[in-house]
Amino acid sequence: MVASNPLFQGGGRLSSVSKRFRATVINDIWPEVFFFTLVATMVSLVSQLTTHNLSISNQMLTVLGTVLGLVISFRTSTAYERFSEGRRLWTNIAIASRNLAQVIWIHAPFERVDKKTNQPLTHVRIVIEKKTMINLIQGFSVSVKHLLRGEAGVYYADLYPLISCLPRFTSPKHTTEDDIMPLWRASEMDHKMHNTIREQSFSSGTLNTVLERAQSDPTVLNEKHTSDMSESEVGWLNSLRGRTGKKFDPEKALAIIPSEHPLKPSRNPPKETIFDYFPFLRLFKLIWRRATRRFRPRPDDSAEQHRSFSGRKIRPELADSNVPLEITLFLQNYFAMLMRNAQLQPASATTMINAINSLQDTVSNLERIKNTPLPFAYQAHLRMSLWLYLFFLPFQIYTAFKFMTIPATAFASFLLLGFLEIGQEIENPFNYDLNDLDLDHFCLVIQRELHEVTAHTTPDLDEFVFSQWNQPFAPADRRTAKEMMEDLDHEYHAPEGKHNIRRTLLKSWHEVDKITRN
């Protein structure tokens, strides 16, 4: 999402100019604006240069304009409500992820006993267990991001390292294709439907690679898959994993786990072409294709499938993926284990289950926004009404504006069609458009916050409260906590010590109130 105004920031480089241009809706509305401008030009030339006057009464102009303005305003406001709700829901994911991670890291005890052997579990074992669950929480937000962008499966550079430890089969003893668990089966189906050009470099059969992945050591699997590849192929594989050494490469912070399939980039926005800079060139592209289609095959359009011929954006459909659901099931399973072993207090257990339920509710609401556009009849009727209004506009204003009808019609078309297209643009705010929500930024914020939670050492209070670095009663009493505890003759330790402490705190309030006011 473009948080700042891109029209007045940045340098004069071509990429900066392109970003400013693509942040507008000009590329979506220019064919319609051009058409209505031609109509206005035709009306002006015919009425001025011939004996035929094409002007008509403008009695309906004010009434229809007011009605259309109100309807377009309602359309834009409704779309912005969906945009704003999507942002609030992502805030809910961040809050629930923080709360869940804090309960797991702090409230789940580090001192445990194995019920089978009655031996205490090692500290490192418990930390690994907790950190793995928190990685799944991070993977949840990343999986939701790919789900909303229509990217199915788990083979992404920012998702696969977080969930690669999850089991592939219903039972370790069964390794047939029918035993693949739903999360990985969905990924395999997606991989079959979208074969990459390098699939043969890894295995000859999808099931064989999955079985090999489930039964092999990751290091051995990685060596086997890369031993027969050239240096350029290995570099290609590393680029898919996000290890290219770019200036901004957040995947470097993730684990490096070999996969049986090539990992897709964490971000896969539509590629820019010259037609994004100069949309009118699409007309020449169509003419060139029709003129040369008999002499050569049609060129590949995979880089431009995000736009129609007129330049209008083509929205991707919601992916059929169950990855967020699978992750919440594993989190629920961990919660059930803690409850069975009586390792959570009731209040902490309530907070944890509420956070998991909040994650599930949020992804359902995000899917609702993605899958519920405004009814087609409403959108079609509004657009056709606006087209008719703009088509007859130059006929109604020619008498008053003469040749100024041409720029007046162009401006009115740009204004009304722009507002209508803005509503269409922000109605689904989960894609790669510059005006969409920055889902990658949200996921990285959650990643940083979760790592900050796990960096907390949960120390005992005596380690930091009663130290010489703590002056709890400042500014009224600037002695350290250690000095106050060691000075047993002070009035704080007297029978009326509670009253003396309150008097000190009241004095602190007076001083702070005086210092902080002008």
C-alpha positions as CSV (number, residue, x, y, z in Angstrom):
1,M,0.0,0.0,0.0
2,V,1.2,3.5,-0.8
3,A,1.1,5.1,2.7
4,S,2.5,8.4,1.5
5,N,1.4,10.4,-1.5
6,P,3.4,9.0,-4.4
7,L,2.6,11.8,-6.7
8,F,4.8,14.3,-4.8
9,Q,7.6,12.1,-3.4
10,G,10.5,10.3,-4.9
11,G,13.0,11.3,-7.6
12,G,12.7,11.6,-11.3
13,R,13.8,8.1,-12.1
14,L,11.6,6.0,-14.5
15,S,10.8,3.5,-11.7
16,S,9.6,6.4,-9.5
17,V,7.5,7.9,-12.3
18,S,6.0,4.4,-13.0
19,K,5.1,4.0,-9.4
20,R,3.3,7.3,-9.3
21,F,1.4,6.5,-12.4
22,R,0.4,3.0,-11.4
23,A,-0.9,4.3,-8.0
24,T,-3.6,6.1,-9.9
25,V,-6.6,4.7,-11.8
26,I,-5.6,6.3,-15.1
27,N,-4.6,3.0,-16.6
28,D,-8.0,1.6,-15.9
29,I,-10.2,4.4,-17.2
30,W,-8.3,5.9,-20.1
31,P,-10.2,3.9,-22.8
32,E,-13.6,5.2,-21.5
33,V,-12.3,8.8,-21.1
34,F,-10.9,8.6,-24.6
35,F,-14.2,7.3,-26.1
36,F,-16.4,10.0,-24.5
37,T,-13.9,12.7,-25.5
38,L,-14.2,11.5,-29.1
39,V,-18.0,11.7,-28.8
40,A,-17.7,15.3,-27.5
41,T,-15.3,16.1,-30.4
42,M,-17.8,14.7,-32.9
43,V,-20.7,16.7,-31.4
44,S,-18.6,19.9,-31.5
45,L,-17.3,19.5,-35.0
46,V,-20.7,18.5,-36.5
47,S,-22.5,21.3,-34.8
48,Q,-19.9,23.9,-35.6
49,L,-18.9,22.9,-39.2
50,T,-22.3,21.7,-40.6
51,T,-25.9,23.0,-40.6
52,H,-26.9,20.3,-38.1
53,N,-27.1,21.2,-34.5
54,L,-26.8,18.2,-32.2
55,S,-27.5,20.0,-29.0
56,I,-30.4,18.8,-26.9
57,S,-32.2,20.2,-23.8
58,N,-30.2,20.0,-20.6
59,Q,-33.2,19.8,-18.3
60,M,-32.2,16.3,-17.1
61,L,-28.6,17.1,-16.6
62,T,-28.9,18.5,-13.0
63,V,-31.2,15.8,-11.8
64,L,-29.3,12.8,-13.2
65,G,-26.0,14.3,-12.2
66,T,-27.0,14.6,-8.6
67,V,-28.4,11.1,-8.5
68,L,-25.3,9.6,-10.1
69,G,-23.0,11.5,-7.8
70,L,-24.8,10.2,-4.7
71,V,-24.8,6.6,-6.0
72,I,-21.1,6.8,-6.9
73,S,-20.3,8.3,-3.5
74,F,-22.2,5.4,-1.9
75,R,-20.3,2.9,-4.0
76,T,-16.9,4.4,-3.1
77,S,-17.8,4.6,0.6
78,T,-18.9,0.9,0.6
79,A,-15.6,-0.1,-1.0
80,Y,-13.6,1.9,1.5
81,E,-15.5,0.2,4.4
82,R,-14.3,-3.2,3.1
83,F,-10.8,-1.8,2.8
84,S,-10.9,-0.5,6.3
85,E,-12.4,-3.7,7.7
86,G,-9.6,-5.7,6.0
87,R,-7.0,-3.5,7.8
88,R,-8.8,-4.0,11.1
89,L,-8.9,-7.7,10.6
90,W,-5.1,-7.8,10.0
91,T,-4.7,-5.9,13.2
92,N,-6.7,-8.6,14.9
93,I,-4.3,-11.2,13.6
94,A,-1.3,-9.3,14.9
95,I,-3.0,-8.9,18.4
96,A,-4.1,-12.5,18.6
97,S,-0.6,-13.7,17.4
98,R,1.1,-11.6,20.1
99,N,-1.3,-12.8,22.9
100,L,-1.0,-16.4,21.9
101,A,2.8,-16.2,21.7
102,Q,3.0,-14.6,25.1
103,V,0.9,-17.2,26.7
104,I,3.0,-20.0,25.2
105,W,6.3,-18.4,26.0
106,I,5.6,-17.1,29.5
107,H,2.6,-18.9,31.0
108,A,3.4,-22.4,29.9
109,P,5.9,-23.7,32.5
110,F,9.6,-24.3,31.8
111,E,9.8,-26.8,34.6
112,R,8.0,-30.0,33.5
113,V,8.1,-33.7,34.3
114,D,7.7,-36.5,31.8
115,K,4.8,-38.5,33.1
116,K,6.1,-41.7,31.5
117,T,9.5,-41.6,33.1
118,N,8.9,-39.1,36.0
119,Q,12.1,-37.4,34.9
120,P,12.3,-33.6,34.5
121,L,12.4,-32.4,30.9
122,T,15.4,-30.4,29.9
123,H,15.2,-26.7,29.4
124,V,16.3,-26.8,25.8
125,R,13.6,-29.4,24.9
126,I,10.9,-27.1,26.3
127,V,12.3,-24.0,24.5
128,I,12.4,-25.9,21.2
129,E,8.8,-27.0,21.7
130,K,7.6,-23.5,22.5
131,K,9.6,-21.8,19.7
132,T,8.2,-24.3,17.1
133,M,4.7,-23.4,18.1
134,I,5.4,-19.7,17.8
135,N,6.9,-20.4,14.4
136,L,3.5,-21.9,13.5
137,I,1.8,-18.7,14.7
138,Q,4.1,-16.8,12.3
139,G,3.3,-19.2,9.5
140,F,-0.4,-18.6,10.1
141,S,-0.3,-15.0,9.0
142,V,2.0,-15.8,6.0
143,S,-0.4,-18.6,4.9
144,V,-3.4,-16.1,5.2
145,K,-1.5,-13.7,3.0
146,H,-1.0,-16.3,0.2
147,L,-4.6,-17.5,0.6
148,L,-6.0,-14.0,0.0
149,R,-3.7,-13.4,-3.0
150,G,-4.9,-16.6,-4.7
151,E,-1.7,-18.5,-4.1
152,A,-2.4,-22.0,-3.0
153,G,-0.1,-24.5,-1.4
154,V,2.8,-24.2,1.0
155,Y,5.9,-24.1,-1.3
156,Y,6.8,-20.5,-0.8
157,A,10.1,-19.1,0.4
158,D,8.5,-17.4,3.4
159,L,6.1,-20.2,4.4
160,Y,7.7,-23.6,3.8
161,P,10.6,-23.1,6.3
162,L,8.0,-22.3,9.1
163,I,5.8,-25.4,8.6
164,S,8.2,-28.0,7.0
165,C,8.2,-30.0,10.2
166,L,4.5,-30.8,10.1
167,P,3.7,-34.4,9.4
168,R,3.0,-35.5,5.9
169,F,1.1,-38.7,6.5
170,T,-1.6,-39.9,8.7
171,S,0.7,-42.6,10.1
172,P,4.4,-43.2,9.7
173,K,3.8,-46.8,8.8
174,H,1.7,-45.9,5.8
175,T,3.4,-44.1,2.9
176,T,0.9,-44.3,0.1
177,E,-0.6,-41.5,-1.9
178,D,-3.9,-41.9,-0.1
179,D,-2.3,-41.3,3.3
180,I,-1.0,-37.8,2.5
181,M,-2.5,-35.3,5.0
182,P,-4.8,-32.5,3.6
183,L,-2.3,-29.7,4.0
184,W,0.4,-31.4,1.8
185,R,-2.2,-33.1,-0.5
186,A,-3.5,-29.6,-1.4
187,S,0.1,-28.5,-2.1
188,E,0.8,-31.5,-4.3
189,M,-2.4,-30.9,-6.3
190,D,-1.4,-27.3,-6.8
191,H,2.0,-28.3,-7.8
192,K,0.6,-30.7,-10.4
193,M,-1.7,-28.1,-11.8
194,H,1.1,-25.5,-12.0
195,N,4.1,-27.5,-13.0
196,T,7.3,-25.4,-13.0
197,I,9.9,-25.7,-15.6
198,R,12.4,-27.2,-13.2
199,E,10.2,-30.0,-11.7
200,Q,12.1,-32.7,-13.5
201,S,15.4,-31.6,-11.8
202,F,14.1,-32.8,-8.5
203,S,12.2,-36.1,-9.2
204,S,10.4,-38.1,-11.8
205,G,7.2,-38.5,-9.7
206,T,5.4,-36.3,-7.2
207,L,4.6,-39.1,-4.8
208,N,8.2,-40.4,-4.8
209,T,9.6,-37.0,-3.8
210,V,7.1,-36.8,-1.0
211,L,8.0,-40.2,0.3
212,E,11.6,-39.4,0.0
213,R,11.1,-36.2,1.9
214,A,9.2,-38.0,4.7
215,Q,11.9,-40.7,5.1
216,S,15.1,-38.8,4.6
217,D,17.3,-36.5,6.5
218,P,17.0,-32.9,5.2
219,T,20.8,-32.6,4.6
220,V,21.0,-35.8,2.6
221,L,17.9,-34.8,0.6
222,N,19.4,-31.5,-0.2
223,E,22.7,-33.0,-1.3
224,K,20.9,-35.6,-3.5
225,H,18.7,-33.0,-5.2
226,T,21.6,-30.6,-5.9
227,S,24.3,-33.1,-6.8
228,D,23.1,-33.5,-10.4
229,M,22.4,-29.8,-11.0
230,S,24.7,-27.3,-12.6
231,E,26.0,-24.2,-10.9
232,S,23.4,-22.1,-12.7
233,E,20.6,-24.4,-11.7
234,V,21.7,-24.3,-8.0
235,G,21.7,-20.6,-8.2
236,W,18.2,-20.7,-9.7
237,L,17.1,-22.8,-6.8
238,N,18.6,-20.5,-4.3
239,S,16.9,-17.5,-5.9
240,L,13.6,-19.2,-5.5
241,R,14.4,-19.7,-1.8
242,G,15.1,-16.0,-1.4
243,R,18.8,-16.4,-0.7
244,T,20.1,-14.1,-3.4
245,G,21.8,-11.5,-1.1
246,K,19.5,-8.7,-2.2
247,K,19.5,-5.5,-0.1
248,F,16.0,-6.3,1.3
249,D,15.6,-10.0,1.7
250,P,13.5,-10.9,4.8
251,E,13.6,-14.6,3.9
252,K,17.2,-14.6,5.1
253,A,15.9,-14.6,8.7
254,L,14.2,-17.9,8.1
255,A,15.5,-21.5,8.3
256,I,17.1,-23.1,5.2
257,I,15.1,-26.3,4.7
258,P,15.5,-28.3,1.5
259,S,12.2,-29.0,-0.3
260,E,11.2,-31.6,-2.8
261,H,9.7,-28.9,-5.1
262,P,11.0,-25.5,-6.1
263,L,10.0,-22.7,-3.7
264,K,8.1,-19.9,-5.2
265,P,9.0,-16.3,-4.2
266,S,7.3,-14.9,-1.2
267,R,6.1,-12.0,-3.4
268,N,5.0,-12.6,-7.0
269,P,3.5,-9.4,-8.3
270,P,2.6,-9.0,-11.9
271,K,5.6,-8.0,-14.0
272,E,5.8,-4.5,-15.4
273,T,5.8,-4.1,-19.2
274,I,6.0,-1.1,-21.5
275,F,2.3,-1.2,-21.7
276,D,2.0,-0.3,-18.1
277,Y,4.0,2.9,-18.8
278,F,2.2,3.7,-22.1
279,P,-1.2,2.0,-22.1
280,F,-2.2,3.4,-25.4
281,L,0.4,1.1,-27.1
282,R,-2.0,-1.8,-26.5
283,L,-3.8,-0.7,-29.7
284,F,-0.6,-1.1,-31.7
285,K,0.0,-4.5,-30.0
286,L,-3.4,-5.7,-31.2
287,I,-2.8,-4.5,-34.8
288,W,0.7,-6.1,-34.8
289,R,-0.7,-9.5,-33.6
290,R,-3.4,-9.6,-36.2
291,A,-0.9,-8.7,-38.9
292,T,1.6,-11.3,-38.0
293,R,-0.4,-14.2,-36.6
294,R,-0.2,-16.1,-39.9
295,F,3.5,-16.0,-39.9
296,R,4.5,-16.9,-36.3
297,P,2.8,-18.4,-33.3
298,R,1.1,-16.2,-30.8
299,P,3.5,-14.8,-28.2
300,D,3.3,-15.8,-24.6
301,D,1.1,-13.5,-22.5
302,S,1.9,-14.9,-19.1
303,A,3.5,-11.6,-18.1
304,E,0.4,-9.6,-18.9
305,Q,-2.4,-11.8,-17.7
306,H,-3.0,-9.3,-14.8
307,R,-4.6,-6.9,-17.3
308,S,-7.2,-7.0,-20.0
309,F,-6.7,-5.5,-23.5
310,S,-8.0,-2.2,-22.3
311,G,-5.6,-2.2,-19.4
312,R,-8.1,-3.0,-16.7
313,K,-6.8,-5.1,-13.8
314,I,-7.8,-8.8,-13.7
315,R,-8.4,-9.9,-10.1
316,P,-7.1,-13.3,-9.1
317,E,-9.6,-15.7,-7.5
318,L,-9.3,-16.9,-3.9
319,A,-7.1,-19.9,-3.7
320,D,-8.6,-23.3,-2.6
321,S,-6.2,-23.7,0.3
322,N,-6.6,-25.1,3.8
323,V,-3.2,-24.1,5.2
324,P,-4.4,-21.6,7.9
325,L,-7.0,-24.2,9.1
326,E,-4.3,-26.9,9.3
327,I,-2.0,-24.6,11.3
328,T,-4.8,-23.7,13.8
329,L,-5.5,-27.5,14.3
330,F,-1.9,-28.0,15.3
331,L,-2.1,-25.1,17.7
332,Q,-5.3,-26.5,19.1
333,N,-3.6,-29.8,19.6
334,Y,-0.7,-28.2,21.5
335,F,-3.3,-26.4,23.7
336,A,-5.1,-29.7,24.4
337,M,-1.7,-31.2,25.4
338,L,-1.0,-28.4,27.9
339,M,-4.5,-28.8,29.4
340,R,-4.2,-32.6,29.7
341,N,-1.0,-32.2,31.6
342,A,-2.4,-29.4,33.8
343,Q,0.3,-27.0,32.6
344,L,-1.9,-23.9,32.2
345,Q,-3.8,-21.9,34.7
346,P,-7.5,-21.3,33.9
347,A,-7.0,-17.7,33.0
348,S,-4.0,-18.4,30.7
349,A,-6.0,-21.3,29.1
350,T,-8.9,-18.9,28.4
351,T,-6.6,-16.3,26.8
352,M,-4.9,-19.0,24.7
353,I,-8.1,-20.6,23.3
354,N,-9.6,-17.1,22.7
355,A,-6.5,-16.1,20.7
356,I,-6.7,-19.3,18.6
357,N,-10.4,-18.7,18.0
358,S,-9.8,-15.1,17.1
359,L,-7.3,-16.3,14.4
360,Q,-9.9,-18.6,13.0
361,D,-12.7,-16.0,13.0
362,T,-10.4,-13.4,11.4
363,V,-9.4,-15.6,8.4
364,S,-13.1,-16.4,7.9
365,N,-14.0,-12.7,7.8
366,L,-11.1,-12.0,5.4
367,E,-12.4,-14.7,3.1
368,R,-15.8,-13.2,3.3
369,I,-14.4,-9.8,2.1
370,K,-12.4,-11.5,-0.7
371,N,-15.3,-13.8,-1.9
372,T,-18.2,-11.3,-1.6
373,P,-18.0,-8.5,-4.2
374,L,-20.9,-6.2,-4.7
375,P,-23.7,-7.8,-6.8
376,F,-23.0,-7.8,-10.5
377,A,-26.4,-6.3,-11.3
378,Y,-25.7,-3.3,-9.1
379,Q,-22.2,-2.7,-10.6
380,A,-23.4,-3.2,-14.2
381,H,-26.4,-0.9,-13.8
382,L,-24.4,1.8,-12.2
383,R,-21.7,1.6,-14.9
384,M,-24.2,1.6,-17.8
385,S,-26.1,4.5,-16.2
386,L,-22.9,6.5,-16.0
387,W,-21.9,5.6,-19.6
388,L,-25.3,6.9,-20.8
389,Y,-25.0,10.1,-18.8
390,L,-21.5,10.8,-20.1
391,F,-22.5,9.9,-23.7
392,F,-25.3,12.4,-23.7
393,L,-23.4,15.0,-21.7
394,P,-21.8,16.8,-24.7
395,F,-25.2,17.0,-26.5
396,Q,-26.6,18.9,-23.5
397,I,-23.7,21.3,-22.8
398,Y,-22.7,22.2,-26.3
399,T,-25.0,25.2,-26.5
400,A,-23.3,26.8,-23.5
401,F,-19.7,25.6,-24.0
402,K,-19.2,25.4,-27.7
403,F,-15.7,23.9,-28.4
404,M,-15.0,23.9,-24.6
405,T,-17.4,20.9,-24.6
406,I,-14.4,18.7,-25.5
407,P,-12.3,19.4,-22.4
408,A,-15.4,19.7,-20.2
409,T,-16.5,16.2,-21.2
410,A,-13.0,14.8,-20.8
411,F,-12.8,16.3,-17.3
412,A,-16.3,15.1,-16.3
413,S,-15.5,11.6,-17.6
414,F,-12.2,11.5,-15.8
415,L,-13.8,12.6,-12.5
416,L,-16.8,10.3,-12.4
417,L,-15.2,7.3,-13.9
418,G,-12.2,7.8,-11.6
419,F,-14.3,7.7,-8.5
420,L,-16.2,4.6,-9.8
421,E,-12.9,2.8,-10.5
422,I,-11.5,3.7,-7.1
423,G,-14.4,1.9,-5.5
424,Q,-13.6,-1.1,-7.8
425,E,-9.9,-0.8,-6.9
426,I,-10.1,-0.9,-3.1
427,E,-13.1,-3.3,-2.9
428,N,-10.6,-6.2,-2.7
429,P,-7.5,-4.8,-0.9
430,F,-5.5,-8.0,-0.7
431,N,-3.6,-8.1,-4.0
432,Y,-0.3,-6.5,-5.3
433,D,-1.7,-3.2,-6.4
434,L,-0.1,-0.1,-4.9
435,N,-3.4,0.9,-3.3
436,D,-3.9,-2.5,-1.7
437,L,-3.0,-3.4,1.9
438,D,0.7,-4.2,2.4
439,L,0.2,-7.8,3.6
440,D,4.0,-8.5,3.4
441,H,4.6,-5.6,5.8
442,F,2.0,-6.9,8.2
443,C,3.5,-10.4,8.2
444,L,7.0,-9.0,8.8
445,V,5.7,-6.9,11.7
446,I,4.2,-10.0,13.3
447,Q,7.5,-11.9,12.7
448,R,9.5,-9.2,14.5
449,E,7.0,-9.1,17.4
450,L,7.0,-12.9,17.8
451,H,10.8,-12.9,17.9
452,E,10.8,-10.1,20.4
453,V,8.5,-12.3,22.6
454,T,10.8,-15.3,22.4
455,A,13.8,-13.0,23.2
456,H,12.3,-12.4,26.6
457,T,14.1,-14.4,29.3
458,T,11.2,-14.5,31.9
459,P,13.6,-13.6,34.8
460,D,12.7,-13.8,38.5
461,L,11.6,-10.5,40.0
462,D,14.5,-10.5,42.4
463,E,16.9,-10.2,39.5
464,F,15.7,-6.8,38.3
465,V,13.2,-5.3,40.8
466,F,15.4,-5.1,43.9
467,S,18.6,-3.9,42.2
468,Q,20.6,-0.7,42.2
469,W,19.4,0.2,38.8
470,N,15.8,0.8,40.0
471,Q,14.5,4.0,41.5
472,P,10.8,3.2,41.8
473,F,9.7,6.2,43.9
474,A,11.5,8.9,41.9
475,P,11.3,11.9,41.8
476,A,10.3,12.3,45.5
477,D,12.7,9.6,46.6
478,R,15.6,8.9,44.3
479,R,17.1,6.1,46.3
480,T,17.4,2.7,44.6
481,A,15.3,-0.3,45.5
482,K,18.4,-2.0,46.9
483,E,19.2,0.9,49.2
484,M,15.6,1.1,50.5
485,M,15.5,-2.6,51.2
486,E,18.9,-2.5,53.1
487,D,18.0,0.6,55.1
488,L,16.0,-1.1,57.8
489,D,15.9,2.0,60.0
490,H,14.1,4.0,57.4
491,E,10.5,5.1,58.1
492,Y,9.3,2.8,55.3
493,H,10.0,-0.2,57.5
494,A,8.3,1.4,60.6
495,P,4.8,0.2,61.7
496,E,3.3,3.2,59.9
497,G,5.5,2.5,56.8
498,K,2.4,2.1,54.5
499,H,1.4,5.7,55.3
500,N,4.9,7.0,54.7
501,I,5.1,5.2,51.3
502,R,1.8,6.7,50.3
503,R,3.0,10.2,51.3
504,T,6.1,9.7,49.2
505,L,4.0,8.7,46.2
506,L,1.7,11.7,46.7
507,K,4.8,13.9,46.7
508,S,6.0,12.3,43.4
509,W,2.6,13.1,41.9
510,H,2.8,16.8,42.9
511,E,6.3,17.1,41.4
512,V,5.5,15.3,38.2
513,D,2.3,17.4,37.8
514,K,4.3,20.6,38.3
515,I,7.2,19.6,36.0
516,T,5.1,18.3,33.1
517,R,2.7,21.3,32.9
518,N,3.6,24.6,31.3
